[in-house]
């Protein structure tokens, strides 16, 4: 069976896992599940079925495949990831700074320092991953 | 980059969606190309050229665009 859309395949697996997790959590007491919960579960299962159908169906999968591999969309996504990363890190740093200035007790100050530290660590991780990626790429190009 | 994509598509009698289906991209990409907001990859440019039966040089005004770019660098 050919996979036409990986994104939808992973979506289907995700929804299936979600439904199975819910059933596993409520094992032994399935009779006590409320009708609202059953309807939510039915919606999740239906979503999983739709995702799997789209992932394996040639007719609907073609459009999904085009959407996934569209070069402009990929470029746009990359730009969105970059912008969200930098704005997220900056936002985290600002929140930490703001929390520190508003902190009343010692514990709140520690939390704010932790937030700022996480922003710095995130940046360091980004630099590390970028360096590793460029190193691997240069190694590959030398081969 | 300046392109003649819209004109070439209309001459061929295709809609944006039909052209998008022929070159395996979304119609949003065709719209962005026609609005000159996006430069296509070499493969997409080749596909468009084949689908519209217009030489790549003509479709994307390569000569004119090159001259414009040359001028930009010469003025530096």
Backbone of each chain as ProteinMPNN parsed JSONL, in Angstrom:
{"seq_chain_A": "XXXXXXXXXXXXXXXXXXXXXXXXXXXXXXXXXXXXXXXXXXXXXXXXXXXXXXXXXXXXXXXXXXXXXXXXXXXXXXXXXXXXXXXXXXXXXXXXXXXXXXXXXXXXXXXXXXXXXXXXXXXXXXXXXXXXXXXXXXXXXXX", "coords_chain_A": {"N_chain_A": [[0.839, -1.207, 0.0], [0.642, 2.124, -0.936], [1.996, 5.085, 0.52], [0.606, 8.18, 0.42], [0.53, 10.601, 1.692], [2.498, 11.644, 4.198], [2.162, 13.315, 6.323], [-0.565, 13.131, 6.918], [-0.649, 10.468, 7.55], [0.874, 10.351, 9.922], [-0.785, 11.96, 11.398], [-3.067, 10.345, 11.55], [-2.023, 8.184, 13.018], [-1.469, 9.517, 15.372], [-4.061, 10.299, 16.26], [-5.18, 7.777, 16.592], [-3.568, 6.761, 18.625], [-4.295, 8.53, 20.606], [-6.992, 7.855, 21.016], [-6.684, 5.189, 21.817], [-5.2, 5.553, 24.124], [-7.022, 6.863, 25.727], [-8.967, 4.884, 26.008], [-7.444, 2.978, 27.331], [-6.861, 4.28, 29.689], [-9.355, 4.323, 30.806], [-9.916, 1.687, 31.266], [-11.694, -1.18, 32.321], [-13.7, 0.329, 33.394], [-15.473, 0.992, 31.425], [-18.206, 1.029, 31.127], [-19.028, 3.134, 32.633], [-18.447, 5.432, 31.295], [-19.339, 8.625, 30.159], [-21.984, 9.708, 27.862], [-21.161, 11.971, 26.445], [-18.371, 11.826, 26.514], [-18.084, 9.48, 25.071], [-18.981, 10.361, 22.584], [-17.001, 12.226, 21.985], [-14.841, 10.512, 21.784], [-15.673, 9.016, 19.594], [-15.542, 10.98, 17.637], [-12.78, 11.412, 17.576], [-11.9, 8.924, 16.665], [-13.138, 8.926, 14.179], [-11.765, 11.061, 13.012], [-9.229, 9.933, 12.903], [-9.7, 7.873, 11.068], [-10.352, 9.365, 8.764], [-7.94, 10.68, 8.354], [-6.21, 8.483, 7.853], [-7.417, 7.499, 5.563], [-7.02, 9.642, 3.797], [-4.263, 9.581, 3.728], [-3.671, 7.18, 2.433], [-5.286, 7.066, 0.187], [-5.37, 7.443, -3.293], [-6.674, 9.364, -4.754], [-7.5, 11.5, -2.99], [-5.173, 11.755, -1.64], [-3.302, 12.755, -3.407], [-3.61, 15.548, -3.635], [-2.985, 16.247, -1.035], [-0.356, 15.43, -0.961], [0.786, 17.14, -2.824], [0.386, 19.549, -1.484], [2.048, 19.117, 0.712], [4.585, 18.916, -0.458], [4.948, 21.281, -1.743], [7.026, 23.79, -2.927], [7.058, 26.517, -2.257], [5.46, 26.633, 0.0], [7.021, 25.181, 1.753], [9.221, 26.828, 2.05], [8.0, 28.989, 3.216], [7.131, 27.859, 5.582], [9.558, 27.36, 6.789], [10.419, 29.964, 7.2], [8.451, 30.759, 8.981], [9.005, 29.047, 11.139], [11.553, 29.958, 11.843], [11.04, 32.653, 12.531], [9.183, 32.28, 14.605], [10.772, 30.925, 16.409], [12.814, 32.811, 17.111], [11.254, 34.969, 18.027], [9.921, 33.669, 20.077], [12.019, 32.941, 21.829], [12.978, 35.462, 22.5], [10.673, 36.511, 23.637], [10.398, 34.811, 25.83], [12.631, 35.548, 27.283], [11.978, 38.191, 27.849], [9.662, 37.804, 29.388], [10.77, 36.53, 31.572], [12.379, 38.583, 32.551], [10.466, 40.488, 33.141], [8.976, 39.101, 35.029], [10.834, 38.909, 37.041], [11.138, 41.542, 37.81], [8.668, 41.983, 38.905], [8.527, 40.168, 40.907], [7.666, 39.058, 44.135], [8.554, 37.487, 46.311], [11.37, 35.384, 47.244], [11.254, 32.879, 45.988], [9.735, 33.339, 43.666], [11.511, 34.922, 42.304], [13.518, 33.12, 41.725], [12.171, 31.528, 39.933], [11.789, 33.307, 37.798], [14.443, 33.751, 37.061], [15.003, 31.215, 36.209], [13.345, 31.063, 33.965], [14.567, 32.936, 32.288], [17.027, 31.754, 32.029], [16.324, 29.438, 30.673], [15.664, 30.534, 28.22], [18.189, 31.373, 27.342], [19.475, 28.893, 27.25], [17.977, 27.692, 25.264], [18.747, 29.217, 23.058], [21.45, 28.529, 22.98], [21.206, 25.823, 22.419], [20.096, 25.992, 19.911], [22.232, 27.147, 18.489], [24.075, 25.085, 18.742], [22.787, 22.936, 17.435], [22.573, 24.027, 14.853], [25.297, 24.309, 14.217], [26.11, 21.63, 14.292], [24.55, 20.611, 12.248], [25.516, 22.036, 10.001], [28.106, 21.075, 10.043], [27.754, 18.334, 9.521], [26.688, 18.518, 6.997], [28.849, 19.669, 5.586], [30.668, 17.599, 5.826], [29.399, 15.633, 4.368], [29.43, 16.798, 1.832], [32.106, 16.695, 1.276], [32.592, 14.051, 0.791]], "CA_chain_A": [[0.0, 0.0, 0.0], [1.499, 3.305, -1.046], [1.645, 6.226, 1.374], [0.593, 9.398, -0.39], [0.748, 11.768, 2.54], [3.084, 11.265, 5.489], [1.574, 14.185, 7.34], [-1.85, 12.552, 7.301], [-0.371, 9.174, 8.187], [1.248, 10.644, 11.303], [-2.012, 12.469, 12.025], [-3.895, 9.169, 11.83], [-1.389, 7.446, 14.127], [-1.643, 10.35, 16.567], [-5.454, 10.19, 16.716], [-5.391, 6.397, 17.057], [-2.915, 6.67, 19.938], [-5.121, 9.319, 21.53], [-8.184, 7.049, 21.321], [-6.254, 4.015, 22.586], [-4.79, 6.04, 25.452], [-8.255, 7.145, 26.469], [-9.579, 3.589, 26.347], [-6.569, 2.317, 28.3], [-7.042, 4.99, 30.96], [-10.676, 3.993, 31.347], [-10.111, 0.233, 31.195], [-12.398, -1.699, 33.494], [-14.873, 1.156, 33.748], [-16.009, 1.483, 30.148], [-19.66, 1.224, 31.253], [-19.288, 4.401, 33.331], [-18.082, 6.585, 30.455], [-20.535, 9.402, 29.816], [-22.255, 9.787, 26.407], [-20.361, 13.068, 25.853], [-17.023, 11.277, 26.312], [-18.175, 8.519, 23.95], [-19.088, 11.109, 21.323], [-15.662, 12.787, 21.713], [-14.034, 9.369, 21.334], [-16.128, 8.689, 18.231], [-14.99, 12.033, 16.766], [-11.328, 11.158, 17.436], [-11.763, 7.741, 15.792], [-13.514, 9.369, 12.82], [-10.643, 11.88, 12.519], [-8.147, 8.995, 12.564], [-10.1, 7.188, 9.82], [-10.233, 10.336, 7.66], [-6.5, 10.894, 8.132], [-5.659, 7.282, 7.205], [-7.99, 7.432, 4.214], [-6.318, 10.647, 2.995], [-2.861, 9.18, 3.585], [-3.512, 6.043, 1.529], [-6.1, 7.166, -1.015], [-4.667, 8.1, -4.397], [-7.448, 10.521, -5.208], [-7.4, 12.616, -2.031], [-3.774, 11.875, -1.216], [-2.533, 13.516, -4.389], [-3.654, 16.963, -3.26], [-2.243, 16.373, 0.223], [1.065, 15.277, -1.31], [1.179, 18.407, -3.472], [0.44, 20.548, -0.402], [3.212, 18.837, 1.546], [5.846, 19.104, -1.17], [4.973, 22.557, -2.437], [8.293, 24.431, -2.55], [6.826, 27.82, -1.626], [4.933, 26.355, 1.341], [8.157, 24.735, 2.56], [10.004, 28.04, 2.337], [7.164, 29.778, 4.128], [7.164, 27.167, 6.877], [10.895, 27.604, 7.336], [10.414, 31.353, 7.672], [7.589, 30.805, 10.176], [9.743, 28.397, 12.227], [12.63, 30.861, 12.264], [10.462, 33.818, 13.211], [8.586, 31.877, 15.877], [11.852, 30.58, 17.331], [13.46, 34.013, 17.631], [10.3, 35.751, 18.824], [9.664, 32.872, 21.277], [13.162, 33.083, 22.739], [12.986, 36.849, 22.966], [9.507, 36.632, 24.508], [10.723, 34.093, 27.062], [13.591, 36.39, 28.002], [11.222, 39.354, 28.344], [8.775, 37.337, 30.463], [11.651, 36.308, 32.725], [12.807, 39.9, 33.055], [9.263, 41.116, 33.706], [8.619, 38.343, 36.242], [11.812, 39.235, 38.08], [10.865, 42.894, 38.32], [7.406, 41.958, 39.665], [8.563, 39.095, 41.912], [7.544, 39.526, 45.511], [9.405, 36.71, 47.219], [12.606, 34.77, 46.73], [10.901, 31.76, 45.101], [9.311, 33.901, 42.371], [12.73, 35.397, 41.637], [14.191, 31.926, 41.182], [11.387, 31.112, 38.753], [12.086, 34.246, 36.705], [15.815, 33.454, 36.608], [14.873, 29.96, 35.468], [12.752, 31.354, 32.644], [15.607, 33.586, 31.468], [18.059, 30.736, 31.772], [15.794, 28.539, 29.632], [15.794, 31.256, 26.945], [19.612, 31.309, 26.965], [19.75, 27.494, 26.886], [17.316, 27.468, 23.971], [19.623, 29.83, 22.054], [22.655, 27.694, 22.904], [20.801, 24.59, 21.73], [19.919, 26.367, 18.502], [23.576, 27.314, 17.915], [24.674, 23.747, 18.713], [22.128, 22.154, 16.372], [22.958, 24.638, 13.576], [26.702, 23.967, 13.977], [26.165, 20.196, 13.993], [23.93, 20.424, 10.935], [26.436, 22.513, 8.956], [29.262, 20.165, 10.055], [27.341, 17.107, 8.815], [26.536, 18.864, 5.568], [30.171, 19.846, 4.979], [31.257, 16.262, 5.746], [28.737, 14.941, 3.247], [29.857, 17.385, 0.558], [33.498, 16.296, 1.047], [32.626, 12.644, 0.334]], "C_chain_A": [[0.872, 1.255, 0.0], [1.012, 4.432, -0.129], [1.728, 7.486, 0.512], [0.876, 10.645, 0.439], [1.237, 11.356, 3.923], [2.441, 12.045, 6.625], [0.255, 13.596, 7.856], [-1.685, 11.194, 7.97], [-0.028, 9.391, 9.655], [0.051, 11.187, 12.087], [-2.918, 11.321, 12.438], [-3.359, 8.381, 12.997], [-1.61, 8.208, 15.438], [-3.059, 10.201, 17.132], [-5.767, 8.79, 17.242], [-4.801, 6.224, 18.456], [-3.747, 7.383, 20.996], [-6.34, 8.505, 21.979], [-7.815, 5.846, 22.179], [-5.854, 4.395, 24.004], [-6.007, 6.292, 26.331], [-8.92, 5.848, 26.923], [-8.777, 2.869, 27.424], [-6.737, 2.947, 29.687], [-8.35, 4.605, 31.645], [-10.966, 2.493, 31.307], [-10.799, -0.252, 32.493], [-13.616, -0.881, 33.893], [-15.496, 1.779, 32.482], [-17.515, 1.757, 30.21], [-20.0, 2.575, 31.875], [-18.975, 5.635, 32.484], [-19.353, 7.307, 30.008], [-20.735, 9.473, 28.294], [-21.435, 10.881, 25.709], [-18.947, 12.575, 25.55], [-16.997, 10.282, 25.156], [-18.22, 9.255, 22.606], [-17.745, 11.75, 20.956], [-14.747, 11.698, 21.154], [-14.391, 8.985, 19.887], [-15.571, 9.704, 17.236], [-13.499, 11.798, 16.511], [-11.093, 9.978, 16.498], [-12.1, 8.115, 14.343], [-12.385, 10.192, 12.199], [-9.484, 10.988, 12.092], [-8.443, 8.293, 11.242], [-9.921, 8.115, 8.617], [-8.762, 10.551, 7.302], [-5.875, 9.704, 7.397], [-6.151, 7.172, 5.762], [-7.253, 8.407, 3.286], [-4.872, 10.225, 2.735], [-2.684, 8.084, 2.538], [-4.329, 6.141, 0.233], [-5.381, 7.975, -2.097], [-5.346, 9.419, -4.758], [-7.266, 11.728, -4.267], [-5.95, 12.849, -1.6], [-2.928, 12.72, -2.144], [-2.449, 14.99, -3.996], [-2.852, 17.207, -1.982], [-0.742, 16.302, -0.029], [1.605, 16.559, -1.947], [1.339, 19.494, -2.416], [1.712, 20.385, 0.421], [4.512, 19.19, 0.85], [5.943, 20.428, -1.909], [6.173, 23.384, -1.969], [8.099, 25.78, -1.846], [6.322, 27.646, -0.188], [6.073, 25.962, 2.283], [8.988, 25.939, 3.0], [9.293, 28.906, 3.372], [7.198, 29.183, 5.535], [8.489, 27.414, 7.584], [10.983, 29.012, 7.925], [9.6, 31.477, 8.958], [8.312, 30.193, 11.375], [10.814, 29.337, 12.773], [12.089, 32.026, 13.064], [9.901, 33.427, 14.572], [9.663, 31.515, 16.889], [12.453, 31.837, 17.964], [12.498, 34.838, 18.484], [9.962, 35.013, 20.126], [10.772, 33.024, 22.303], [13.188, 34.483, 23.349], [11.84, 37.077, 23.964], [9.753, 35.985, 25.86], [11.651, 34.931, 27.938], [12.868, 37.594, 28.622], [10.312, 38.986, 29.51], [9.586, 37.137, 31.745], [12.044, 37.616, 33.381], [11.638, 40.595, 33.769], [8.879, 40.437, 35.025], [9.568, 38.684, 37.389], [11.508, 40.605, 38.703], [9.579, 42.928, 39.173], [7.437, 40.96, 40.826], [8.541, 39.652, 43.326], [8.481, 38.789, 46.443], [10.57, 36.05, 46.478], [12.301, 33.664, 45.691], [10.505, 32.255, 43.713], [10.515, 34.406, 41.571], [13.485, 34.237, 40.994], [13.498, 31.459, 39.906], [11.729, 32.002, 37.562], [13.49, 34.033, 36.159], [15.805, 32.177, 35.773], [14.326, 30.179, 34.066], [13.816, 31.973, 31.728], [16.708, 32.603, 31.076], [17.6, 29.783, 30.663], [15.874, 29.198, 28.26], [17.224, 31.188, 26.433], [19.963, 29.889, 26.509], [19.156, 27.137, 25.533], [18.177, 28.022, 22.826], [20.887, 29.002, 21.861], [22.376, 26.401, 22.136], [20.664, 24.841, 20.229], [21.277, 26.477, 17.806], [24.23, 25.944, 17.729], [24.103, 22.916, 17.562], [22.529, 22.694, 15.0], [24.386, 24.257, 13.208], [26.833, 22.501, 13.579], [25.629, 19.915, 12.595], [24.87, 20.856, 9.82], [27.678, 21.623, 8.877], [28.933, 18.894, 9.268], [27.236, 17.368, 7.313], [27.883, 19.022, 4.88], [30.885, 18.504, 4.843], [30.693, 15.497, 4.544], [29.23, 15.469, 1.911], [31.303, 17.016, 0.229], [33.594, 14.881, 0.482], [32.525, 12.534, -1.181]], "O_chain_A": [[1.743, 1.411, 0.856], [-0.184, 4.7, -0.012], [2.776, 7.809, -0.048], [1.405, 11.63, -0.074], [0.485, 10.792, 4.717], [2.208, 11.529, 7.717], [-0.004, 13.568, 9.06], [-2.47, 10.814, 8.839], [-0.561, 8.71, 10.531], [-0.107, 10.912, 13.276], [-3.471, 11.318, 13.538], [-4.115, 7.952, 13.868], [-1.9, 7.612, 16.475], [-3.235, 10.002, 18.334], [-6.516, 8.63, 18.206], [-5.418, 5.638, 19.345], [-3.887, 6.911, 22.124], [-6.675, 8.469, 23.163], [-8.515, 5.512, 23.135], [-6.127, 3.667, 24.958], [-6.014, 5.973, 27.52], [-9.375, 5.728, 28.061], [-9.341, 2.233, 28.314], [-6.754, 2.258, 30.706], [-8.449, 4.564, 32.872], [-12.125, 2.08, 31.314], [-10.504, 0.219, 33.591], [-14.466, -1.354, 34.647], [-15.969, 2.916, 32.484], [-18.042, 2.587, 29.469], [-21.096, 3.102, 31.684], [-19.217, 6.761, 32.919], [-20.309, 6.687, 29.543], [-19.782, 9.32, 27.53], [-21.063, 10.744, 24.543], [-18.391, 12.857, 24.489], [-16.047, 10.231, 24.374], [-17.594, 8.842, 21.63], [-17.383, 11.817, 19.781], [-13.994, 11.913, 20.204], [-13.517, 8.673, 19.078], [-15.175, 9.342, 16.128], [-13.015, 11.96, 15.391], [-10.205, 10.017, 15.645], [-11.433, 7.676, 13.406], [-12.08, 10.047, 11.015], [-8.837, 11.23, 11.073], [-7.559, 8.135, 10.401], [-9.403, 7.703, 7.579], [-8.386, 10.598, 6.131], [-5.112, 9.88, 6.447], [-5.399, 6.801, 4.861], [-6.905, 8.066, 2.155], [-4.324, 10.477, 1.662], [-1.674, 8.052, 1.835], [-4.091, 5.385, -0.709], [-4.854, 9.056, -1.834], [-4.699, 10.431, -5.025], [-6.922, 12.826, -4.705], [-5.553, 13.96, -1.249], [-1.949, 13.333, -1.718], [-1.378, 15.597, -4.016], [-2.147, 18.208, -1.846], [0.043, 17.014, 0.599], [2.717, 17.001, -1.654], [2.299, 20.264, -2.443], [2.369, 21.362, 0.782], [5.439, 19.701, 1.479], [6.915, 20.671, -2.624], [6.327, 23.648, -0.776], [8.87, 26.142, -0.958], [6.696, 28.395, 0.714], [6.094, 26.353, 3.45], [9.398, 26.05, 4.155], [9.912, 29.47, 4.274], [7.281, 29.898, 6.534], [8.543, 27.642, 8.793], [11.544, 29.221, 9.001], [9.98, 32.185, 9.891], [8.256, 30.727, 12.483], [10.968, 29.496, 13.984], [12.601, 32.353, 14.135], [10.102, 34.127, 15.564], [9.502, 31.761, 18.085], [12.588, 31.926, 19.184], [12.878, 35.347, 19.538], [9.743, 35.647, 21.159], [10.513, 33.21, 23.492], [13.392, 34.654, 24.551], [12.01, 37.738, 24.989], [9.376, 36.525, 26.901], [11.484, 35.015, 29.155], [13.119, 37.961, 29.769], [10.193, 39.729, 30.484], [9.163, 37.512, 32.838], [12.042, 37.741, 34.606], [11.794, 41.195, 34.833], [8.509, 41.095, 35.997], [9.166, 38.742, 38.551], [11.601, 40.803, 39.914], [9.423, 43.784, 40.043], [6.506, 40.903, 41.629], [9.278, 40.576, 43.67], [9.136, 39.408, 47.282], [10.71, 36.158, 45.26], [12.983, 33.535, 44.675], [10.892, 31.665, 42.704], [10.543, 34.332, 40.342], [14.014, 34.347, 39.888], [14.141, 31.052, 38.938], [11.934, 31.512, 36.452], [13.714, 34.119, 34.951], [16.505, 32.071, 34.766], [14.782, 29.562, 33.104], [13.952, 31.597, 30.564], [17.233, 32.623, 29.963], [18.396, 29.374, 29.818], [16.118, 28.528, 27.256], [17.456, 30.973, 25.243], [20.658, 29.703, 25.51], [19.745, 26.384, 24.757], [18.322, 27.394, 21.778], [21.342, 28.795, 20.736], [23.183, 25.948, 21.324], [21.059, 24.02, 19.401], [21.464, 25.979, 16.695], [24.855, 25.674, 16.703], [24.844, 22.278, 16.814], [22.795, 21.917, 14.083], [24.673, 23.924, 12.058], [27.568, 22.163, 12.651], [26.175, 19.096, 11.856], [25.02, 20.156, 8.819], [28.242, 21.43, 7.8], [29.733, 18.436, 8.452], [27.64, 16.55, 6.486], [28.065, 18.581, 3.745], [31.616, 18.279, 3.877], [31.416, 14.815, 3.817], [29.428, 14.704, 0.968], [31.697, 17.017, -0.937], [34.551, 14.547, -0.217], [32.539, 11.429, -1.722]]}, "seq_chain_B": "XXXXXXXXXXXXXXXXXXXXXXXXXXXXXXXXXXXXXXXXXXXXXXXXXXXXXXXXXXXXXXXXXXXXXXXXXXXX", "coords_chain_B": {"N_chain_B": [[11.011, 38.979, -9.086], [10.439, 39.777, -12.452], [7.79, 38.425, -14.384], [6.171, 36.718, -17.163], [4.095, 35.126, -16.696], [1.3, 35.168, -16.084], [0.162, 36.171, -18.443], [0.995, 34.252, -20.298], [-0.299, 32.02, -19.286], [-2.975, 32.761, -19.612], [-3.07, 32.973, -22.363], [-2.852, 30.346, -23.003], [-5.194, 29.437, -22.095], [-5.751, 28.49, -19.522], [-6.749, 27.921, -16.109], [-5.683, 29.177, -12.881], [-5.675, 27.078, -11.048], [-5.743, 24.849, -12.735], [-3.282, 25.069, -14.018], [-1.642, 24.835, -11.8], [-2.183, 22.185, -11.046], [-1.03, 20.883, -13.178], [1.674, 21.326, -12.876], [2.249, 20.352, -10.405], [2.015, 21.906, -7.999], [0.631, 24.091, -5.431], [-2.293, 26.153, -5.91], [-1.89, 28.541, -4.7], [0.811, 28.991, -4.9], [1.07, 29.489, -7.615], [-0.366, 31.855, -7.765], [1.267, 33.508, -6.186], [3.539, 33.491, -7.78], [2.618, 34.76, -10.065], [2.057, 37.231, -9.028], [4.541, 38.101, -8.705], [5.884, 37.612, -6.338], [7.364, 35.577, -5.547], [10.196, 33.59, -6.327], [10.618, 30.934, -8.535], [11.876, 27.514, -8.175], [14.477, 25.953, -10.122], [13.535, 23.607, -11.287], [10.753, 23.888, -11.098], [10.388, 26.136, -12.676], [11.136, 25.092, -15.125], [9.188, 23.132, -15.463], [6.914, 24.757, -15.624], [7.489, 26.135, -17.922], [7.393, 24.059, -19.795], [4.715, 23.256, -19.498], [3.311, 25.493, -20.325], [4.287, 25.85, -22.765], [6.187, 27.754, -23.49], [9.315, 29.3, -23.944], [11.725, 29.225, -21.302], [13.311, 31.466, -20.901], [11.824, 33.473, -22.026], [9.448, 33.302, -20.621], [10.121, 33.995, -17.991], [11.33, 36.407, -18.343], [14.143, 36.484, -18.465], [16.433, 37.712, -19.578], [15.946, 40.468, -19.289], [15.591, 40.635, -16.525], [18.104, 39.833, -15.674], [19.708, 41.853, -16.647], [18.73, 43.97, -15.124], [19.508, 43.133, -12.583], [22.252, 43.032, -12.935], [22.8, 45.724, -13.278], [22.156, 46.666, -10.788], [24.231, 45.629, -9.256], [26.418, 46.746, -10.495], [26.095, 49.377, -9.888], [26.916, 49.525, -7.323]], "CA_chain_B": [[11.437, 38.821, -10.479], [9.357, 40.033, -13.41], [7.451, 37.24, -15.191], [5.039, 36.817, -18.105], [3.338, 33.899, -16.405], [-0.148, 35.388, -16.173], [-0.188, 36.313, -19.86], [1.21, 32.945, -20.943], [-1.371, 31.128, -18.811], [-4.226, 33.168, -20.247], [-2.951, 32.611, -23.785], [-3.041, 28.884, -23.094], [-6.575, 29.185, -21.678], [-5.765, 27.692, -18.294], [-6.986, 28.637, -14.854], [-4.534, 29.018, -11.979], [-5.741, 25.739, -10.47], [-5.367, 23.867, -13.768], [-1.825, 25.15, -14.193], [-1.049, 24.291, -10.568], [-2.294, 20.721, -11.121], [-0.116, 20.363, -14.204], [3.084, 21.419, -12.439], [2.302, 19.762, -9.058], [2.134, 22.843, -6.881], [-0.687, 24.585, -5.03], [-2.687, 27.346, -6.671], [-1.309, 29.69, -3.988], [2.15, 29.216, -5.461], [0.879, 30.118, -8.932], [-0.781, 33.238, -7.49], [2.467, 34.22, -5.718], [4.436, 33.655, -8.938], [2.031, 35.778, -10.95], [2.185, 38.528, -8.352], [5.994, 38.322, -8.652], [6.277, 37.625, -4.923], [8.162, 34.374, -5.273], [11.008, 33.091, -7.438], [10.507, 29.467, -8.517], [13.102, 26.723, -8.311], [14.79, 25.672, -11.527], [12.653, 22.538, -11.755], [9.393, 24.423, -11.271], [10.445, 27.026, -13.843], [11.183, 24.202, -16.294], [7.851, 22.527, -15.562], [5.99, 25.804, -16.098], [7.846, 26.392, -19.323], [6.861, 22.932, -20.586], [3.243, 23.251, -19.425], [2.762, 26.63, -21.072], [4.937, 25.812, -24.089], [6.879, 29.043, -23.687], [10.696, 29.133, -23.46], [11.957, 29.732, -19.948], [13.899, 32.812, -21.005], [10.731, 34.385, -22.34], [8.448, 33.23, -19.549], [10.583, 34.702, -16.794], [12.044, 37.624, -18.736], [15.463, 36.292, -17.858], [17.393, 38.699, -20.078], [15.649, 41.759, -18.66], [15.857, 40.511, -15.083], [19.562, 39.758, -15.491], [20.234, 43.209, -16.864], [18.344, 44.748, -13.934], [20.355, 42.697, -11.472], [23.625, 43.479, -13.259], [22.845, 47.167, -13.042], [22.124, 46.852, -9.33], [25.565, 45.345, -8.712], [27.371, 47.71, -11.07], [25.905, 50.664, -9.197], [27.465, 49.457, -5.946]], "C_chain_B": [[10.234, 38.998, -11.41], [9.074, 38.761, -14.232], [6.291, 37.547, -16.157], [4.083, 35.647, -17.903], [1.828, 34.075, -16.597], [-0.6, 35.422, -17.638], [-0.092, 34.973, -20.586], [0.106, 31.964, -20.55], [-2.687, 31.459, -19.498], [-4.226, 32.82, -21.732], [-3.232, 31.133, -24.001], [-4.463, 28.487, -22.68], [-6.695, 28.326, -20.425], [-6.118, 28.566, -17.097], [-5.75, 28.406, -13.968], [-4.496, 27.606, -11.387], [-5.309, 24.676, -11.486], [-3.856, 23.856, -13.991], [-1.112, 24.54, -12.986], [-1.066, 22.762, -10.598], [-1.294, 20.128, -12.111], [1.343, 20.372, -13.746], [3.287, 20.954, -10.987], [2.661, 20.77, -7.959], [0.721, 23.299, -6.494], [-1.014, 25.839, -5.844], [-2.138, 28.616, -6.014], [0.077, 30.02, -4.525], [2.052, 29.905, -6.819], [0.499, 31.596, -8.739], [0.444, 34.067, -7.075], [3.438, 34.473, -6.873], [3.922, 34.76, -9.859], [2.132, 37.176, -10.343], [3.654, 38.947, -8.225], [6.487, 38.441, -7.21], [7.213, 36.46, -4.589], [8.929, 33.951, -6.521], [10.997, 31.572, -7.428], [11.87, 28.787, -8.561], [13.304, 26.439, -9.801], [13.832, 24.626, -12.105], [11.23, 23.048, -12.008], [9.338, 25.341, -12.494], [10.414, 26.199, -15.142], [9.814, 23.563, -16.544], [6.837, 23.525, -16.118], [6.224, 26.086, -17.578], [7.296, 25.298, -20.247], [5.34, 22.957, -20.639], [2.638, 24.357, -20.279], [3.324, 26.734, -22.495], [5.53, 27.176, -24.456], [8.311, 28.849, -23.19], [10.898, 29.824, -22.107], [12.447, 31.175, -19.961], [12.804, 33.872, -21.223], [9.721, 34.464, -21.195], [8.857, 34.044, -18.325], [11.399, 35.955, -17.112], [13.487, 37.604, -18.244], [16.476, 37.349, -18.285], [17.209, 40.042, -19.35], [15.966, 41.739, -17.158], [17.35, 40.482, -14.783], [20.174, 41.149, -15.631], [19.946, 44.11, -15.659], [19.266, 44.441, -12.758], [21.799, 43.137, -11.687], [23.803, 44.941, -12.9], [22.916, 47.455, -11.531], [23.518, 46.649, -8.733], [26.605, 46.326, -9.243], [27.291, 49.056, -10.357], [26.504, 50.679, -7.791], [28.787, 50.225, -5.826]], "O_chain_B": [[9.161, 38.44, -11.179], [10.0, 38.106, -14.712], [5.545, 38.509, -15.975], [3.366, 35.24, -18.817], [1.167, 33.229, -17.2], [-1.591, 34.799, -18.02], [-0.964, 34.607, -21.373], [-0.363, 31.179, -21.373], [-3.425, 30.566, -19.915], [-5.25, 32.423, -22.288], [-3.771, 30.724, -25.03], [-4.882, 27.348, -22.886], [-7.627, 27.535, -20.289], [-5.835, 29.763, -17.065], [-4.899, 27.565, -14.261], [-3.427, 27.013, -11.242], [-4.602, 23.728, -11.144], [-3.235, 22.802, -14.131], [-0.118, 23.827, -13.126], [-0.087, 22.119, -10.222], [-0.781, 19.026, -11.916], [2.143, 19.538, -14.169], [4.361, 21.138, -10.415], [3.507, 20.503, -7.106], [-0.258, 22.938, -7.147], [-0.126, 26.494, -6.39], [-1.943, 29.635, -6.677], [0.465, 31.186, -4.596], [2.846, 30.791, -7.135], [0.983, 32.469, -9.458], [0.634, 35.185, -7.553], [4.077, 35.523, -6.943], [4.689, 35.582, -10.36], [2.275, 38.17, -11.056], [3.961, 40.018, -7.7], [7.368, 39.241, -6.896], [7.771, 36.38, -3.495], [8.389, 33.952, -7.627], [11.334, 30.968, -6.409], [12.876, 29.393, -8.93], [12.413, 26.661, -10.621], [13.379, 24.736, -13.244], [10.592, 22.687, -12.997], [8.367, 25.326, -13.251], [9.755, 26.565, -16.115], [9.351, 23.47, -17.681], [6.012, 23.186, -16.967], [5.29, 26.25, -18.363], [6.801, 25.581, -21.337], [4.743, 22.712, -21.687], [1.58, 24.179, -20.883], [2.907, 27.567, -23.3], [5.384, 27.665, -25.576], [8.507, 28.285, -22.114], [10.31, 30.869, -21.826], [12.043, 31.993, -19.134], [12.854, 34.981, -20.69], [9.217, 35.533, -20.851], [8.024, 34.703, -17.703], [12.079, 36.495, -16.24], [13.982, 38.58, -17.681], [17.274, 37.824, -17.477], [18.164, 40.654, -18.872], [16.526, 42.687, -16.607], [17.806, 41.029, -13.78], [21.032, 41.558, -14.848], [20.79, 44.898, -15.234], [19.734, 45.331, -12.047], [22.481, 43.558, -10.752], [24.804, 45.343, -12.307], [23.627, 48.351, -11.077], [23.938, 47.379, -7.835], [27.547, 46.693, -8.541], [28.283, 49.775, -10.239], [26.585, 51.729, -7.154], [29.38, 50.27, -4.748]]}, "name": "protein", "num_of_chains": 2, "seq": "XXXXXXXXXXXXXXXXXXXXXXXXXXXXXXXXXXXXXXXXXXXXXXXXXXXXXXXXXXXXXXXXXXXXXXXXXXXXXXXXXXXXXXXXXXXXXXXXXXXXXXXXXXXXXXXXXXXXXXXXXXXXXXXXXXXXXXXXXXXXXXXXXXXXXXXXXXXXXXXXXXXXXXXXXXXXXXXXXXXXXXXXXXXXXXXXXXXXXXXXXXXXXXXXXXXXXXXXXXX"}
